[in-house]
């Protein structure tokens, strides 16, 4: 896939791309009814990654994601309670894990702290102030 954008569809509830490994120029997804995202093999985003306004998503796991070459945003997930990107080591731009009022702040910090050699700006505001 060169560049993907999945969003704005008020009826879309599921994104299931089980064999997608690379989004060469970037990837963006979100939507008011979106509740399930399955991208188990996505490893490389060759541009910006944006998860925004996934208003019904409670858990977002990208177990294979290692690199985002542009800005990397996980923002405005109003019901997001769990974010897991355990292999993400490289972000080529700004990292934003922000305005997810149900996401524990320690999970947002863990995304930043797991990066290797990251010298960019990180916005980690507007998340739940407590950690379990």
C-alpha positions, -999 to 999 in steps of 0.1 A, spaced: 0 0 0 14 34 -9 -8 57 13 -39 49 32 -67 70 47 -96 55 64 -118 80 82 -148 102 82 -172 73 75 -199 75 101 -209 38 96 -175 22 95 -170 0 127 -141 -23 117 -107 -19 100 -93 -54 94 -61 -55 73 -44 -87 86 -17 -89 59 -7 -52 55 30 -49 64 39 -15 49 22 18 42 48 34 21 37 71 22 16 72 54 -16 60 71 -45 77 87 -76 62 104 -104 72 126 -142 77 127 -170 81 151 -183 45 149 -149 28 145 -145 3 173 -121 -24 161 -87 -20 144 -68 -51 133 -34 -43 118 -13 -72 133 15 -71 107 19 -34 100 56 -28 106 66 3 86 48 35 79 69 55 54 53 88 63 30 101 89 8 78 111 -25 93 124 -51 77 147 -76 104 154 -111 106 166 -116 68 168 -144 76 192 -155 40 199 -120 23 200 -111 12 235 -79 -8 227 -54 -2 200 -25 -27 195 0 -25 167 22 -54 177 45 -53 147 49 -16 142 86 -7 144 90 26 124 70 57 115 90 80 92 69 111 98 48 124 126 32 98 147 -2 107 163 -26 88 186 -51 116 194 -87 122 205 -95 86 212 -123 95 236 -127 59 248 -92 46 243 -80 28 275 -51 8 261 -24 16 236 3 -10 228 31 -4 203 58 -25 219 82 -27 189 80 10 179 116 23 181 117 51 155 95 82 149 108 106 123 88 136 134 66 147 163 51 121 186 16 129 199 -2 107 223 -27 133 235 -63 141 243 -72 105 251 -90 111 284 -94 74 293 -58 64 284 -34 62 315 -6 87 311 20 60 318 10 43 286 15 75 266 49 80 283 58 44 276 54 49 238 79 78 240 103 61 264 105 30 241 119 51 212 156 48 204 175 80 197 144 101 196 152 138 195 119 152 183 90 168 202 66 147 222 32 159 231 17 137 259 -10 159 273 -47 154 279 -45 118 289 -58 102 321 -35 115 349 -34 82 369 -19 49 361 -30 15 374 
